[in-house]
Amino acid sequence: DLDGAARRLRAALGAARALGSVRKTLWTLIAFARLELGRGRPEASASLLARVVEHPGADALLRQRAAGLARDLEGASGGEGGDAPEAAGDSAAGTGGRSLDEAVSALLAGGADV
């Protein structure tokens, strides 16, 4: 049930924000990216992954997980090779100019445009 998963992820994201935990927020964004891929929304997935990869608080493990999902995303979209984190998008195109906080706010509000 993708809608139920989205509700649970929103709850986790809200808790991460309330705790002020950037690391938990980034992990939850990776989970949201996987959900968006499952919903057939590769652009939304790529946008979320770009935020994780670009964030200065992302450690090696977070970047590695995001890169793995970016490779899955490339495979699902029939993309050509290249650097997996970059496949998620660059600063301007990948995130549509939105900050991490704006993306989190949009997800918490149930918005589809991340």
C-alpha positions as CSV (number, residue, x, y, z in Angstrom):
1,D,0.0,0.0,0.0
2,L,1.9,3.0,-1.3
3,D,-0.4,5.6,0.3
4,G,0.1,3.9,3.7
5,A,3.8,3.9,3.2
6,A,3.7,7.6,2.3
7,R,1.8,8.4,5.5
8,R,4.3,6.5,7.6
9,L,7.2,8.2,5.9
10,R,5.6,11.6,6.5
11,A,5.4,10.7,10.2
12,A,9.0,9.7,10.2
13,L,10.0,12.9,8.4
14,G,8.0,15.0,10.9
15,A,9.8,13.3,13.8
16,A,13.2,13.8,12.2
17,R,12.4,17.5,11.7
18,A,11.1,17.9,15.2
19,L,14.3,16.3,16.6
20,G,16.4,18.5,14.3
21,S,18.2,15.5,12.9
22,V,19.5,16.2,9.5
23,R,20.8,12.6,9.2
24,K,17.4,11.1,9.9
25,T,15.8,13.6,7.5
26,L,18.2,12.6,4.7
27,W,17.6,8.8,5.3
28,T,13.9,9.5,5.2
29,L,14.3,11.3,1.9
30,I,16.0,8.3,0.4
31,A,13.0,6.2,1.5
32,F,10.7,8.7,-0.1
33,A,12.8,8.6,-3.3
34,R,12.3,4.8,-3.4
35,L,8.6,5.3,-2.9
36,E,8.4,7.8,-5.7
37,L,10.3,5.4,-8.0
38,G,7.7,2.7,-7.0
39,R,4.9,5.1,-7.9
40,G,6.4,5.6,-11.4
41,R,7.7,9.1,-10.7
42,P,11.4,9.0,-11.5
43,E,11.7,12.8,-11.7
44,A,10.6,13.2,-8.1
45,S,12.8,10.3,-7.1
46,A,15.8,11.9,-8.8
47,S,15.1,15.3,-7.2
48,L,15.0,13.8,-3.7
49,L,18.2,11.9,-4.3
50,A,19.9,15.0,-5.6
51,R,19.1,16.8,-2.3
52,V,20.7,14.0,-0.3
53,V,23.8,13.8,-2.5
54,E,24.3,17.5,-2.4
55,H,23.7,18.1,1.3
56,P,26.8,18.8,3.3
57,G,25.5,16.7,6.1
58,A,25.4,13.6,4.0
59,D,28.0,11.1,5.1
60,A,29.6,8.4,2.9
61,L,26.9,5.8,3.8
62,L,24.1,8.1,2.9
63,R,25.8,9.1,-0.4
64,Q,26.4,5.4,-1.2
65,R,22.8,4.5,-0.6
66,A,21.6,7.4,-2.7
67,A,24.0,6.4,-5.4
68,G,22.6,2.8,-5.4
69,L,19.1,4.0,-5.8
70,A,20.2,6.4,-8.5
71,R,21.6,3.4,-10.4
72,D,18.2,1.7,-9.9
73,L,16.5,4.8,-11.2
74,E,18.8,4.9,-14.3
75,G,18.0,1.2,-15.0
76,A,14.2,1.8,-14.6
77,S,14.3,4.8,-16.9
78,G,16.6,3.1,-19.5
79,G,19.2,5.7,-18.8
80,E,22.8,5.5,-20.0
81,G,25.7,5.0,-17.6
82,G,27.5,7.8,-15.9
83,D,28.1,8.8,-12.4
84,A,25.2,7.6,-10.3
85,P,24.9,10.5,-7.9
86,E,25.0,13.0,-10.8
87,A,22.3,10.9,-12.4
88,A,20.0,12.2,-9.7
89,G,20.5,15.7,-11.0
90,D,22.8,18.7,-10.5
91,S,22.2,21.6,-8.1
92,A,20.1,23.7,-10.4
93,A,18.2,21.0,-12.4
94,G,18.0,18.2,-9.9
95,T,16.3,20.1,-7.1
96,G,14.4,22.7,-9.0
97,G,16.1,25.4,-6.9
98,R,14.3,24.2,-3.8
99,S,16.1,23.9,-0.4
100,L,16.0,20.8,1.7
101,D,13.7,22.5,4.1
102,E,11.3,23.5,1.3
103,A,11.3,19.9,0.0
104,V,10.6,18.6,3.5
105,S,7.8,21.0,4.0
106,A,6.2,20.0,0.6
107,L,6.4,16.3,1.6
108,L,5.0,16.9,5.0
109,A,2.1,18.8,3.4
110,G,1.4,15.7,1.2
111,G,2.6,17.6,-1.9
112,A,3.6,15.6,-5.0
113,D,5.9,18.3,-6.4
114,V,9.1,17.8,-4.5
